[in-house]
Amino acid sequence: MLKIENLSVHYGPAQALDGVTLDIAKGGTVALVGANGAGKSTLLKTIMGVLRPSAGQIYLEGEKITRLSSTRIVRKGVALSPEGRELFGELTVRENLCLGVANQRLERAELESRIATMLNYFPPLQNRLQQLAGTLSGGEQQMVAMGRALMSQPRLLLLDEPSLGLSPLITDQLFDIIRQVARGGTTILLVEQNAARALSASQKAYLLANGRIVDSGKSEDLLNDPQLRRTFLGAGSENNPDASRLGASGLTNIRLEKNRMDQSIFQPSFRDEDELAAHQLKGLQWTVKHAYEGSSFYRDHFDGAAIRPGDIRRLKDIEKLPFTTAEDLRDGYPFPLRAVPFEQIVRIHASSGTTGKRKVLCYTQKDVDDWAHFFARGYAMAGVTPLDRIQIAVGYGVWTAGLGFQLGCEKIGAMAVPVGPGNVDMQCQFLVDFQSTVFCSTASMALLMAEEVHHRGLAGKINVKKIIYGSERSSRGMRRKISELFGGAELFDIPGLTELYGPGTGMECSQHDCIHYWGDYYLLEIIDPDTLQPLPPGEWGEMVVTTLCKEAAPLIRYRTRDITRIIPERCPCGSILPRHSRIKGRTDDMFIFRGVNIYPSSIDDIVSHVPGLGSEYQVHLSRDEESGRDAMEVVVEKGKGVEKGRIPEITAELSHQIKKQLLVSTAIKVVDYGDLPRSERKSQRIFDKRIQDSIV
């Protein structure tokens, strides 16, 4: 559409532009970003023929327009909305708009049609047509200036500092209109001092400084480039916050306090697997020594196995260490595995879904910082950037989920929309209003939202590009349905458990056939759950984890009960980080319902304390294909000799206790004593019909 070659402009002896070369493709939006005095407005005036260049050429769709008059350039389809608006204050809004087509002989009907189009772009002007332009607010005046330029239906629109002097709310509205105009096919050259705004609204950008183009490229790449941000956007700190206020010498007049927008800083720097293994051995040796010296549990544990820290000389020596289990954590309540003084603990988190003594883990500040760092790594692996808006629909509080997603979001510099779980109406409203690009939830919540988006016809109104889900198993069919109903969103499975920091301990990569786990933060073994012997890579077994740098509550050979397998080959995505398959199931009877971990023993404990109930029960889990909701029904026998008239009372009490203690709602069915089957072997109590097809 527009091509500029070696353009130079002088104001007398002063050179304003020096050899500027750029091009703009038809239908695109290109940003020209620079500080006050960089030459931005000079370039636009030269394109419009207001200023004459001292050297160089300007081409519009291949035709040289370098020395044409402004009138002829406008007739060829170029329009300018100038800096400062330049309205005629004593004329009405309508009269100012009509000036945009003063050099065109339009029929009355065509003129009215174009004014109507402008009012569709700028609804606040509908009741202002007869008002004097000089009496409008700054935002309304900018709308008139842009509308005047658009009246000529330009093929190329030049916008000079549209946000200058406007409030953030009005600026948001104007940039939404700019995007709307661009979607209509108009090519836009956008000049802005507000670099963040301009780069976010364009596909390509040029950086202008002292009359020269100093950098160019995709807007997203430039905004995320750390060197560019340091050089042009500044790097404010607590001690020097004005470093990001560049004013007349930089690209922006606003504070940019987000972290470095460089995803690569979250990836490890190991050159090969040998360097990673060396790091792991060092971390294992430190962890064993730290645990032995700081934790009475681990000291007794190791002494009982006749193990000393000095016995760990190679990675394979990890097999000498005894296992740690969930029961060890519950037995050590309220501060199990603690290996640091209390004054170093900054936070605790607890697992969900068990009665009595929960699994509680404590964190030092380094533990929290490490968690945020590798969670941001997971976001980066999923392709999330600081330009994304992340709607977090998982639980906040003592559970690790919400805070983990929040920490990683803020670390990578994206916008967090912390909605929390449930409240489907609010979730849908926020997806539309905030244009969230990433949705984070449990698998069942993602399916529920996908169904709601479909039923409400929102797929064309939302902007979700990625769904990051965890906490529950999901089949291939379930993933496919979620993606389709969300309008083609890309799904990423994120693993984690409270004992191992929380969620975010790995991430599904762009290949979508594995989970990369953070081998620089923990070791992963696969064992036979019956023999407890290690299994070779590629075989399914129980996941066992050992942390490498966790301070407050290190994990050493912790049996997760999750079933997966190690994938030995390097991933085609190029990451050196090791990988495992998505979680296939459990070696125990624990199940996850609506994000809550529930053990049969929890149900058993509740049932045993409700008067009038027997000891036999079953839990039936299902998923409604239409709504996507998971359902749980507890079938339990009434006690021997208990009158049937008491069933409503018993049902209400059991439902209340399950809601109170497990934080979930469930259907209750009380049957006669002896109706449920008995067996000499272990009775099957959990019937999960939610997963029907393969997960891998």
N, C-alpha and C positions, 0 to 999 in steps of 0.2 A: 504493500500500500504506500509506504513512505520510505525513501532511501536518501540518506544524507552522507555526502562524501567530503571529508577534509574541510569542514566548514569553519571559517574564521570570521569574527566580527570585531570591529573596533569602535570605540567611542572617542573620536579624535585620536590622540596617541595611545590611549589606554586600550589594551586588548581584553575583550570580554569572553570570546570563544577562541579556542586554539586547536584547529585540526579535528573538530568533532566528526566522528563517523558513527552512524547507527542506522538500523533498519527496523521497520515495523511490519509484521505480516498482517494480511487482511483478516479482520474479524478478531484480532487479539487486543489485549490490554497491556500496554507497556508503561512501566513507571520510570520516571526520570527523577532521581533522588539526589539532593545536594543541600548544602547549607545556604544561608543567606549570602548573596553575592557570588554564588558559584557559577551563575550564568544561565540558570534554568529559564527564567522569563525572557531573557534575551533570545534564547533559542526559539521559543514559541513565537515571539514577535517576528523573528527572521523567517520562520516557516510561513507566517501569515502575510509577509511582504511589507510589514510596517518598517522593518529595518533592512538595510542592504548589506549583504555580506561583503567582506573584503577579499575572500577567497572561498573556493569550494562550490559544490553544486547540491541542489535539492530536487528530488524526483518524486512525483506523485503518480503511482501506477505506471512507471516507466517514462512519463512525460516530464521534461525539465520545466520547473516553475520558479527557478532561482530568482529571476528579476521581474516576475509578473506583478501587477498591482494587486492590492488586497481585494479589490472588487472582483477581479478575474479569479483569484484563488478561491474566494467564497463560492463563486459560481461553479467551480470545479468540484465542490463538495467538501470543503474544509471549513470548520467553524471553531471559534475560540471563546471559551468562558474565562475572562481575564482575572488576574489577581486583583482583589479589592472590589470585585463585582462590576464597577463602572456603570451603574444604573443611572437613568435620568430621574432624579428624585421627584421632580415636579410633574412627571407623567404618571399615569396609572399603570398598574400591573399589566393590564391588557395592552396598553400602548407600548410598553417596554417589550412585551413578547412579540408584538407585530413588527418591531424594528428588526427582529431577527430575519424577516423575509422582506425587508424594505427594497431589496434589489430584485425581487421576484414578483412577477405580475400574476398573482393568484386570484382565482375566482372566489367569490364570497363563501361558497360552500366548502371549498378546500381550506380556506383560512380558518373557518370555524372548526373544521375537522382536526386541523393541526393544534388549535388551542385546546380542544377537548382531549387530544392525546397528551398534551403537556399537563393538563389537570389530572389525568390518570397517573402520570409519573409523580406529580406533586400535589396530593390531595389537600394540604393546608392552604393552597392558593385558590381553591374553588370559591370561597367566599370573600376573596380579596381582589377580584379582577378590577373593580372600580376604585380601589384604594390607592392613594399615591404611594409610589414605590419608596419614597423617602421616609415614610412612616412605618415601614415594616421592620420586624426584628432582623437581626443579622442572618439567622438561618433562613428566614423567608426570602430575604434579599438574594442569598446565594442560590436558592431554588429558582428565582426569577432569572438570574444571570445564566444558570445552566439551561433553563427552559428556553430563553431567548436564543441560545446557541443551537439548541435542538430543533427549533422551529424550522430551520432550513433543511432538516432531514439530512444532516451531513454524513458522508461516508467516513470521514476522519474527524473526530472530536478532540480538541485540545483543551485540557482542563488545567488551569493554573491555580494552585493552592486552594482547592475547594474547601478545605477544613479550617482555613486561617481564621482565628479568632472565634471559633464556634465551640459550643459545649460538647462534651463527649457524646451526649444523647443525640444531639442534632447531627454530629459527625457520623454517628452510626447510621442514621436515617439516610444521609446523603450517599454514603458508600454503598448502602443497600440499593439505592437508585442507580448508582454507577454500574453495579453488577447487573442490574435489570436491563439497563441500556446496552451493556456489552452482550448480554444474552440475545438481544434483539438483532445482533449482527453489526452494530456500529464499532468501528475500530477506534480505540481510545489511546491517546498519549497523555498520561497523568503525571503532572508535576506536583511534588509534595515535599515539604520539609519534614513532615511526620513520616519518617522512614518505615516504621512498623506498619502504619496504615497502608502506605503505598505498596509495599512489598506483599502484604496480605491480599490486596485487591487485584494484583496483576499476575501475569504468567512469566513475564520477562522484565528485567530491569537494567538500567544503566546508572552508574554512580558518577556524578559530576562534581569535580573539585577544581577550583581555580581555572575554570573554563575548559577543562580537559576531561575526557572519559577515562576514569581510573580503574573501573571494573565493570563487568557485565555478566549476565547469565540468567538462569532460571531464578525467579524471585524467591521461591522456597529455599533453594540452595544458598542464595545470598543471605537470607534472613537467618539461616541455621549455621552459617559459616562463622567459626569462633574468631578467626583473624579479622574478618570484616567487622564483627561486632566490637572487638576491642579497638579497632582503628577508627570506625565511623560512628558506632552507636555508643561507645564508651563501656566501661566496666566499673560501675559504682560499687563501693564497699561500705561497710559500717563506718570505717574511719575516714573515707573519702567519698561520700555519696554524690558529690557534684561531678565526679569523673564521668557520670553518664549524662550530664547536662552540657552538651557541647555548644549549644547556642549558635552564635554566628560562625563558629569554626567547625561545627559538626553537622550531623544529618538530622538531628531531632531536637525538639524543645521540650520533650517530656522525659520523665524518669523511666528507664528501662531496667527494672530490678530483677528480672528473671535470671535464673542460672544460665551458664554457658549453653547455648543451643547447639551442642556438638554431641551427637549420639555416640560417636566413637570412643568418647572418654569413659563410657561405661563398660567397654569390652576389655578383657584381659589382654596383656601384651605378649603372651607366650608365643614364641616362634614355632614350637612344635610340641608334640606329646611328651618328649623327654623333659623339657623345661617345666611343663605342667606337673609331671610326676615328681620332679625335684621339689617344687613348691608344695605339693601335697604331703610329701614325706616330712618336710620341715614343719608344716602345720600340724600333722599328726603327732609328731614328737612333742611339739609345744603343748598341744591339747592334753595329751596323757600326763605330762609333767604338771601342767596347771591344775588339772582335775585332781590328781593325786595329792598335791600340796594344799589345795584350797577347799576340797569337798570331803567331808567325813564319809559320805556315802561311797564315793569312788575309792577312797583309801581302803575302807573295809572291803569293798567289792574286789579290788585288785589284790589285796592281801589274801583274801580267801582263795584267789586263783593263783597265788604265788607269782604275781607279776609286779615288776618294778618298771618305772619309766625308762630306765636304761636298757630294758630288753627290746625296745622298739628301734631296730636299726634299718629296716627296710619296710616298704609298704605291705608286703605279704605278712609281716609280723602282726598286722592288725588281727589276724585270725587267732592269735594267742589271747586276745582280750575277751573278757566275758560280755555277754549281751546285757543290754538294759531294756526294760519293758515298761509298758504303761502302768503296770501295777507298782513298779518302783516309784513312779512319779506320784501316784495316789498315796502310797505309804509314806512318802516324804512330805506330804502336805503340811503347811501351806507354802514352803519354799524348797521344793525338791531340787536336788542336784546343785544347790547353790555353792558357787566356788569363789565368790568375792565377798568382801565386807558389805554390810547393809548400806553404808553411806555411799557406795558406788552404784547402787541400784537406782535407776531412774524411772522404771516402769515395770508393771506386771501385765501379763495377758493370761487368759484361761481358755481351755477348750470348751466346746459347747456340748450339751446334751447328756451329761451323766449326772446321776443323783449323788448326794453325799459329797465326797471329796473329789473335786474336779482336778484335772491336770493343769497345774499353774506353772508358768515359766516367768522368770524375771530377766531383765535386760539392763545392761550398762548403756551409757551413751554411745559407745563404740558399736555395740550390738544394734542399736536403733539406726545409727548411721550406715552400717553395713547393709542392713535390711533395705533401707531407702535406696542405696546405691544399686544393689542387684535387682531390686524391683524395677528401677528405671531401666536397667539393662534389658529386662523382659519386655517392657514397653517398646524400647528401641528395636528389639528383635522382631516385634510384631509390626514394625514400621510406623509406630506412633512418633509424632514430632511435636515440638512446642506450639505448632499452629493448631493442634487438635483440641477438641473440647470433650472431656472425658466424663460421662455420666456414670456415677458410681452407685449401683443399686444393690449393694451388699451391706451387711449389718455393721453398725458402729457400736463402740462400747468396750466391754472387757474382752470380747472376741477380737481376734487379730485381723479379720477380713477388711473392714472399712478403712481402718487406719493404715493398713499396708498399701491398699490401692491409692489412698490419699498421699502417703509419703512419696511413693514412686512417681505419681503424677506431678507433684510439686518439684521433685528433684529433676525431672526431665524438662520442666518448664511449661507444661501444658496447662490448660484451664480446667479446673476441677468443678464438677457439678455434683456435689455430695448429697444425693437424694436419700440414700439408704434403701432398704428393701421395701417391698409392698407398694401400696398406694398407686395402683395402675393408672388412675386418672391423672395424677400429678406426673408420673413417669411419661405418659404420652404428651401431656402439655409441654413438659420441658424439652422433650425430643423435638417438638415442633418449634417452640419459642426460642430455645437456645441453640438450635441446630447442632446438637451434639453429634460429633463424628465418631466417637468410640463409646460403646455401651458395655459396662462391666457388671456381671451378675453370676448367680449360680446357673447351671444348665437348665433347670426347670423354670427359673424366672425368665431366662432368655426365650424359652419356648412359649411361655405364657405371654410375654410381650410381643413376640412375633405374631401370635394369634390375634392379639389386640390390634396391632398395627394393621393387620390384614382386614379384620372385621370393621375397623373404623375408617378404612380407606386412606391411611396416612403414608403409605409407602412413597408416594410422590411428593410428600410435604416434608419429609425428614431427610437427614443428611448422614445417617449412620453408615460408615464404611467398614468398621471393624467391630467385632463382638469378642470380648475377652471373658471367658467363663471358667469357672472352676468349682470345687467342692463336691461335685457329683459326677458319676460316670455318665457318658452319653454315647449313644450308638451313632453309626454313620448315617442312618436314616433320620435320626433326630437332628443331627447337625445340618443335613441337607435341607430339611424342612425349615429350620430356623433361618438359614441363609436365604432361601427363596422368599419367605414371607417378609423378611426385612429388606427386600429389594436387591438381593445379591450381595449382602455384607459378607466379609471374610471372617471366618471364625478361628480363634486361637484358644487352645486349652492351656490353662495355667495351673500347675500343681502347687502344693504347699500343705503344711500342717503346723499347728501351733507350736509343737515341740521344736520344730526346725524353723524358728523365727516367726513363721506364719505363711500366708500365701505369697507367691512370687519366687519360689525356690527353683523355678525353671520356666520355660516357655516353649510352646509349639512354634516352629519356625515357618518360613514361607514355603517350605516343601510340603508341609502338612502331613508328614508321615512319622513324626517323632517328637519327643520333648527333649530339648537341650537342658541339662541341669548344670548348676554352677559348680563345676568340679574344683574351682579355686576356693570355694567356701565350705564344701563338704564332700566326703567320700561316699560312694554308693556301692553296696554289695548286694548280690542276689543269692539267697540261700534256699535250700529245701526246708520248708516249714516243719517237716516231720523229723528229718535227721539233723537239721541245723548245719548241714555242710554246705560250703560254697558251691554254686552252680556256674558253669562256664558261660561266657557271653552268648546271647541268643536264646537261652533257655528261660522259660517262665518260672518265677519263684517269688519269694517274699523280699521286699525291699528293706534293706538295713542301712542306716545312715550314721555317719560320724562327722561331727563338725570339725573344722580346722582352725577357726579363730573366734569362736563364740566364747565370751568371757563369763557372763553371769551364771548360765546354766548350760555347760557344754553337754553334748550328746555323744556317747561312745557306744557304737554298735547297737543303736536303738532299733528295735523291731517295730516297724511301722504297720505291719500286717497288710500293707498294700501289695498287690500282685502285679508285677511288670517284668520286663527283661531288658538287659543292656544290649544296645545295638553297637557292635564294635567298629564298624566302618566310619570313616570321616564323612560328615554330611555333605551332600551336594551344594548346600547353601554356602559352604565355605568356612563356617565357624569351626574353630578348633575345640570348642567346648563339647564334652562327651554327651551322649544322649541315651534315652530309654524310651520304650513304647508308652503310649497312654495307659493309664491305670485300668487293669482288666477286672479287678474285683478285690475281695478281702479273704484273708485266711481265717478270720473269726466271723462272728455273727453280727458285728456292728453294721448298721446301715445308716444312710444319710437321707433325711426327709426334710425338704425345704431348707437346706443348709445347716441342719442340726444333726450332729453325730448322736446316734441313739444305740445303746447296747440292750440286748434282751434282758440283761440283769436289771436295767433301770425299770423296764416294764414290770418285771417280776417283783421288784421291791414295792412299786406302787400298788400293784394288784394285791399283794399280801397284806397291805395296811388298810384296805377298804373293807369294812365289815360286810359280810354277806356274800363275798366272792370266794370261789374255789381257787385252786392253785394252777389249773390248766388254762392256757390261753394261746392264741395265735395272732400274728400280725400280718395283715394282707396289704400289700402296696400295689397301687395301680396308677395308670396315667390316662386321663381323658383325652382322646385323640382330637376332639373338637376344640376344647378350651386350652389344652396343654397343661392343665393343672394336675399335680400329683395328689393322690388321695391315700389315706391310711385308715384302715378299719381294724380295731382290736376286738377279736371274738374271745369271750371269756365265759367260763362256767360259773353259774351261781353256786353257792355253797350247798352242801348236802343238807336237805331238810329246810332250806330257806323258801319262804312263801313266794309265789310268782308275783303277788301284789307289791312286793318290794323292789321289783326290777326297775321301774322308773327312777326310784330313789337311788338305787345302786348305780344305775347308768349315769345319772347326773353327777354323782360324787366322783366316779372314776374319770369321767370327762374333765371335771374341774381339776383333779389332781394331776392329770397328764398335762393339761394346759399350764398349770402353775409350776410344775417341776421340770417339764421338758420344753416348754415354750412353743408347743405346737398344738393345733386343733385336730381332733380325730373323731371318726365315727365309732360308736360303741355298739356291740351286739352281745347281749347276755343270753346264753343258752342254758339248757338244763344240765344239771350235774350228770357227768358221764357221757355227754354227747361228743366231746372231743376225743380223738383216738389216743390210746396209750401204747407205749412201746417199751420193750426191755432195753432197747438202745436209746440213745439221745433222741428225744422228740424233735421233729422239725417244727419250729415256731415261726420262722420268717418266710413269707411267700412273696417274693418280689417279681411282679410281672411287668415292670416298667421298661426294662431293656429286653427287646425281642431279637435284634440283629447284632452283628459284630461291631466291636468298637474300633477295630483296626483293619 
